[in-house]
Amino acid sequence: MWTPEEIRRDFPILGETVNGRNLVYLDNAATTQMPEPVLEKMCAHYRHDHANVHRGIHTLSERSTEEMEQARCIIQEFIGAEYPEEIIFTSGATDSINLLARSLSFGLLKPGDEILTTEMEHHANLIPWQEVARRCKAKLRIAPITASGDLDYGSFQQMLTAKTRLVAVTGVSNVTGTVNDLSAIIRQAHMHGAWVLVDASQMMRHQVINVKALDCDFLCFSGHKMMGPTGTGVLYGKKALLEQLPPDRFGGGMVDEVRLKRASYGDLPYRLEAGTPNIAGIIGLGAAAWYLSGLGIEEIAKREKLLLTTAEAALRQRASVTILGEPQKRAGCISFNVQDGHCFDVARLLDQLGIAVRSGHHCAQPLLRAFGLDGAVRISPAFYNTTEEIIQTMDALDRCIRVFGKAAKR
Ligand code: PLP
């Protein structure tokens, strides 16, 4: 079994110093760092195999194609999809959701249809649905959260009707770390004949995902939150549903036959992947999934849970800290505010001490508003973090608390 010390050697960036201190990187809900095997895989592609995919009958093109399609199979296995063509490569979760939203707006959503989402969504899983609802004259419904930061399941159930065409819900909140009961949500949505899109952006690293067992219709995520490179992501969809989706972008790589005034489109997955893909990135994403599988998602979850509960317990001991929400189950991150200190000032002070945390609205303004806030500080540990780093962060936070307390008294 691996120790954090061993694992940290895989991540060269963790050896950086920031403001003269050893970097403590606790912003993993925004972007995770890449291990050597991912970096090496992408470098090797650029050094030895770099060429466009699917188009050339020459060796480098064949090697690139093979590596990219291998990545598709790795991702297929990683999320338990039935077919590789159910994996559509995108530039990230935002791109995946926009792809689905635009595509549904091409005739699949009718006036009066309803889209149900929640108050805890990242803007990426909210604004596309606002736009689509407006364009299609569909109705957007928003299930509220409770004071503890959980989904209000009673309201959610009431809002599900025969008119609900799609439920778009996050698996884990990127602010409170609330873990949603996806099985119940999906079961209930299906009872009303609705499709379910799961935003799995905050789940990938520490939750075993099996889309077949979950029975979700669509699922999306970004590569850079699971040790892969930025500019990569996936839209998974059940094959029969993806086949119904009209392409949302058009151009090279996605066609069957093109005439001057019309074109016919190819098969999945290419018909939804117009243009040259992010080949090296996709290969890196495959390597990231491989790396995480090698460590074991369950083991990662255990380690990260320990770090998160340590952080939560320490935050609770500090009277001037207010934690956002007390969800029944929390994973990945925790957000809080410090009395007398704006979240940006806390993050800036921590950065001066070498500690990277996130502050602001976390692209979830409605959720922050539900807590009566416009910002918060977020800590999101990954498996390469250590308990010592959490303690160090709490010591640094105490310094912030003292500084703000003194300033408030002046
Ligand atoms: N959904 C959730 C829950 C997220 O946390 C994020 C990013 O923070 C996104 C969607 C959007 O991801 P990206 O910016 O990589 O497209």
Residues whose N, C-alpha, C, O or C-beta is under 5 A from the ligand:
A	BS01	PLP	A29 G92 A93 T94 D95 H122 A124 T170 V172 N174 D199 S201 Q202 S222
